[in-house]
């Protein structure tokens, strides 16, 4: 069985126009998750928690793609559809 690890992280950005963190030393690492569905749930909780902070963004990094970049996967595939 293929393991598809996902990292959820975020923090305050320099600008809402980009993805550069204002203070990379204070990036909030939410956690590592074994599949996209649980990573998405964690991402959504953090995004909703910080909804009033306009420059704060959270991201899902597909760690499994770093291990095998030749194997792209869609969000639908991640959910097992």
TIRO-2110 file (N, C-alpha, C; in Angstrom, 1 decimal):
// TIRO-2110
0.8, -1.2, 0.0, N, 1, A
0.0, 0.0, 0.0, CA, 1, A
0.9, 1.2, 0.0, C, 1, A
0.6, 2.2, -0.9, N, 2, A
1.3, 3.4, -1.0, CA, 2, A
1.0, 4.3, 0.2, C, 2, A
2.0, 4.9, 0.8, N, 3, A
1.8, 5.9, 1.9, CA, 3, A
1.8, 7.3, 1.3, C, 3, A
0.8, 8.1, 1.6, N, 4, A
0.7, 9.4, 1.0, CA, 4, A
0.7, 10.4, 2.2, C, 4, A
1.9, 10.8, 2.6, N, 5, A
2.0, 11.8, 3.7, CA, 5, A
1.7, 13.2, 3.3, C, 5, A
1.1, 14.0, 4.2, N, 6, A
0.8, 15.4, 3.9, CA, 6, A
1.1, 16.2, 5.1, C, 6, A
1.7, 17.3, 4.9, N, 7, A
2.1, 18.3, 5.9, CA, 7, A
1.2, 19.5, 5.9, C, 7, A
0.7, 19.9, 7.0, N, 8, A
-0.1, 21.1, 7.1, CA, 8, A
0.6, 22.1, 7.9, C, 8, A
0.8, 23.3, 7.3, N, 9, A
1.6, 24.4, 7.9, CA, 9, A
1.0, 25.7, 7.5, C, 9, A
1.4, 26.8, 8.2, N, 10, A
1.0, 28.1, 7.8, CA, 10, A
1.5, 29.2, 8.7, C, 10, A
1.1, 30.4, 8.4, N, 11, A
1.6, 31.5, 9.2, CA, 11, A
1.2, 32.8, 8.5, C, 11, A
1.8, 33.9, 9.0, N, 12, A
1.5, 35.2, 8.4, CA, 12, A
2.4, 35.4, 7.2, C, 12, A
1.7, 35.9, 6.1, N, 13, A
2.5, 36.2, 4.8, CA, 13, A
2.8, 37.7, 4.8, C, 13, A
3.8, 38.0, 4.0, N, 14, A
4.2, 39.4, 3.7, CA, 14, A
3.1, 40.1, 3.0, C, 14, A
2.4, 39.4, 2.1, N, 15, A
1.3, 40.0, 1.3, CA, 15, A
0.3, 38.9, 0.9, C, 15, A
-0.9, 39.3, 0.8, N, 16, A
-1.9, 38.4, 0.4, CA, 16, A
-1.8, 38.0, -1.1, C, 16, A
-0.9, 38.7, -1.8, N, 17, A
-0.7, 38.5, -3.2, CA, 17, A
0.3, 37.3, -3.5, C, 17, A
1.0, 36.9, -2.4, N, 18, A
2.0, 35.9, -2.6, CA, 18, A
2.0, 34.8, -1.5, C, 18, A
3.1, 34.0, -1.5, N, 19, A
3.2, 32.9, -0.5, CA, 19, A
4.5, 33.0, 0.3, C, 19, A
5.0, 34.2, 0.5, N, 20, A
6.3, 34.4, 1.2, CA, 20, A
5.9, 34.7, 2.7, C, 20, A
6.4, 33.9, 3.6, N, 21, A
6.1, 34.1, 5.0, CA, 21, A
6.8, 35.3, 5.6, C, 21, A
6.1, 36.1, 6.4, N, 22, A
6.7, 37.3, 7.0, CA, 22, A
7.8, 36.9, 8.0, C, 22, A
7.6, 35.8, 8.8, N, 23, A
8.7, 35.4, 9.7, CA, 23, A
8.8, 33.9, 9.6, C, 23, A
9.7, 33.4, 8.8, N, 24, A
9.8, 31.9, 8.6, CA, 24, A
10.2, 31.2, 9.9, C, 24, A
10.8, 31.8, 10.8, N, 25, A
11.1, 31.2, 12.1, CA, 25, A
9.9, 30.8, 12.9, C, 25, A
8.7, 31.5, 12.6, N, 26, A
7.5, 31.2, 13.4, CA, 26, A
6.4, 30.6, 12.5, C, 26, A
6.8, 29.8, 11.6, N, 27, A
5.8, 29.0, 10.8, CA, 27, A
5.1, 28.0, 11.7, C, 27, A
3.8, 28.0, 11.7, N, 28, A
3.1, 27.1, 12.5, CA, 28, A
3.0, 25.7, 11.8, C, 28, A
3.6, 24.7, 12.4, N, 29, A
3.5, 23.3, 11.8, CA, 29, A
2.3, 22.7, 12.5, C, 29, A
1.2, 22.4, 11.8, N, 30, A
0.0, 21.8, 12.4, CA, 30, A
0.3, 20.3, 12.6, C, 30, A
0.9, 19.7, 11.6, N, 31, A
1.2, 18.3, 11.7, CA, 31, A
1.4, 17.5, 10.4, C, 31, A
1.8, 16.3, 10.5, N, 32, A
1.9, 15.4, 9.4, CA, 32, A
0.7, 14.4, 9.4, C, 32, A
0.1, 14.2, 8.3, N, 33, A
-1.1, 13.4, 8.2, CA, 33, A
-0.9, 12.3, 7.2, C, 33, A
-1.6, 11.1, 7.5, N, 34, A
-1.4, 9.9, 6.6, CA, 34, A
-2.1, 9.9, 5.3, C, 34, A
-3.0, 10.9, 5.1, N, 35, A
-3.8, 10.9, 3.9, CA, 35, A
-4.4, 12.4, 3.7, C, 35, A
-4.8, 12.6, 2.5, N, 36, A
-5.3, 14.0, 2.2, CA, 36, A
-6.5, 14.4, 3.0, C, 36, A
-7.4, 13.4, 3.2, N, 37, A
-8.7, 13.7, 3.9, CA, 37, A
-8.4, 14.3, 5.3, C, 37, A
-7.5, 13.6, 6.0, N, 38, A
-7.2, 14.1, 7.4, CA, 38, A
-6.4, 15.4, 7.4, C, 38, A
-5.6, 15.6, 6.4, N, 39, A
-4.8, 16.8, 6.2, CA, 39, A
-5.8, 18.0, 5.9, C, 39, A
-6.7, 17.7, 5.0, N, 40, A
-7.7, 18.7, 4.7, CA, 40, A
-8.5, 19.2, 5.9, C, 40, A
-8.9, 18.2, 6.7, N, 41, A
-9.7, 18.5, 7.9, CA, 41, A
-8.9, 19.4, 8.8, C, 41, A
-7.6, 19.1, 9.0, N, 42, A
-6.7, 19.9, 9.8, CA, 42, A
-6.5, 21.3, 9.2, C, 42, A
-6.3, 21.4, 7.9, N, 43, A
-6.1, 22.6, 7.2, CA, 43, A
-7.3, 23.5, 7.4, C, 43, A
-8.5, 22.9, 7.2, N, 44, A
-9.7, 23.7, 7.2, CA, 44, A
-9.9, 24.3, 8.6, C, 44, A
-9.6, 23.5, 9.7, N, 45, A
-9.8, 24.0, 11.1, CA, 45, A
-8.9, 25.2, 11.3, C, 45, A
-7.6, 25.1, 10.9, N, 46, A
-6.7, 26.2, 11.1, CA, 46, A
-7.1, 27.4, 10.2, C, 46, A
-7.6, 27.2, 9.0, N, 47, A
-8.0, 28.3, 8.2, CA, 47, A
-9.2, 29.0, 8.8, C, 47, A
-10.1, 28.3, 9.3, N, 48, A
-11.3, 28.9, 9.9, CA, 48, A
-10.9, 29.6, 11.2, C, 48, A
-10.0, 29.0, 12.0, N, 49, A
-9.6, 29.6, 13.3, CA, 49, A
-8.9, 31.0, 13.0, C, 49, A
-8.3, 31.1, 11.9, N, 50, A
-7.5, 32.4, 11.6, CA, 50, A
-8.2, 33.2, 10.5, C, 50, A
-9.5, 33.0, 10.3, N, 51, A
-10.3, 33.7, 9.3, CA, 51, A
-10.2, 35.2, 9.4, C, 51, A
-10.1, 35.8, 10.6, N, 52, A
-10.1, 37.2, 10.7, CA, 52, A
-8.7, 37.8, 10.6, C, 52, A
-7.7, 37.0, 10.4, N, 53, A
-6.3, 37.4, 10.1, CA, 53, A
-6.0, 37.3, 8.6, C, 53, A
-6.2, 38.4, 7.9, N, 54, A
-6.2, 38.4, 6.5, CA, 54, A
-4.9, 37.9, 5.9, C, 54, A
-3.8, 38.1, 6.5, N, 55, A
-2.5, 37.7, 5.9, CA, 55, A
-2.0, 36.3, 6.4, C, 55, A
-2.8, 35.7, 7.1, N, 56, A
-2.5, 34.3, 7.6, CA, 56, A
-3.0, 33.3, 6.7, C, 56, A
-2.2, 32.4, 6.2, N, 57, A
-2.6, 31.3, 5.3, CA, 57, A
-2.0, 30.0, 5.7, C, 57, A
-2.8, 29.0, 5.5, N, 58, A
-2.3, 27.6, 5.7, CA, 58, A
-2.3, 26.8, 4.4, C, 58, A
-1.4, 25.8, 4.4, N, 59, A
-1.1, 25.1, 3.2, CA, 59, A
-1.0, 23.6, 3.5, C, 59, A
-1.3, 22.8, 2.4, N, 60, A
-1.1, 21.4, 2.5, CA, 60, A
0.0, 21.0, 1.5, C, 60, A
1.1, 20.4, 2.1, N, 61, A
2.2, 20.0, 1.2, CA, 61, A
2.1, 18.5, 1.0, C, 61, A
2.2, 18.1, -0.2, N, 62, A
2.1, 16.7, -0.5, CA, 62, A
3.5, 16.0, -0.4, C, 62, A
3.8, 15.6, 0.7, N, 63, A
5.2, 15.1, 1.0, CA, 63, A
5.5, 13.9, 0.1, C, 63, A
4.5, 13.0, -0.1, N, 64, A
4.7, 11.9, -1.0, CA, 64, A
5.2, 12.2, -2.4, C, 64, A
4.8, 13.4, -2.8, N, 65, A
5.2, 13.8, -4.2, CA, 65, A
6.7, 14.2, -4.2, C, 65, A
7.2, 14.6, -3.0, N, 66, A
8.7, 14.9, -2.9, CA, 66, A
9.5, 13.6, -3.0, C, 66, A
8.9, 12.5, -2.6, N, 67, A
9.6, 11.2, -2.7, CA, 67, A
9.5, 10.6, -4.1, C, 67, A
8.5, 10.9, -4.8, N, 68, A
8.3, 10.3, -6.2, CA, 68, A
7.6, 11.4, -7.0, C, 68, A
8.4, 12.4, -7.5, N, 69, A
7.8, 13.5, -8.3, CA, 69, A
7.2, 13.0, -9.6, C, 69, A
7.6, 11.9, -10.1, N, 70, A
7.1, 11.4, -11.4, CA, 70, A
5.6, 10.9, -11.3, C, 70, A
5.1, 10.8, -10.1, N, 71, A
3.7, 10.3, -9.9, CA, 71, A
2.8, 11.3, -9.4, C, 71, A
2.2, 12.2, -10.4, N, 72, A
1.3, 13.2, -9.9, CA, 72, A
0.0, 12.6, -9.5, C, 72, A
-0.7, 13.3, -8.6, N, 73, A
-2.0, 12.8, -8.1, CA, 73, A
-2.9, 14.0, -7.9, C, 73, A
-4.2, 13.7, -8.3, N, 74, A
-5.2, 14.8, -8.2, CA, 74, A
-5.8, 14.8, -6.8, C, 74, A
-6.5, 15.8, -6.5, N, 75, A
-7.2, 15.9, -5.2, CA, 75, A
-8.3, 14.7, -5.1, C, 75, A
-8.9, 14.5, -6.2, N, 76, A
-9.9, 13.4, -6.3, CA, 76, A
-9.3, 12.1, -6.0, C, 76, A
-8.1, 11.8, -6.6, N, 77, A
-7.4, 10.6, -6.4, CA, 77, A
-7.0, 10.4, -4.9, C, 77, A
-6.6, 11.6, -4.3, N, 78, A
-6.2, 11.6, -2.9, CA, 78, A
-7.3, 11.0, -2.0, C, 78, A
-8.6, 11.4, -2.4, N, 79, A
-9.7, 11.0, -1.5, CA, 79, A
-10.2, 9.6, -1.9, C, 79, A
-9.6, 9.0, -2.8, N, 80, A
-9.9, 7.6, -3.2, CA, 80, A
-11.1, 7.5, -4.1, C, 80, A
-11.5, 8.6, -4.7, N, 81, A
-12.7, 8.5, -5.6, CA, 81, A
-12.3, 7.9, -7.0, C, 81, A
END
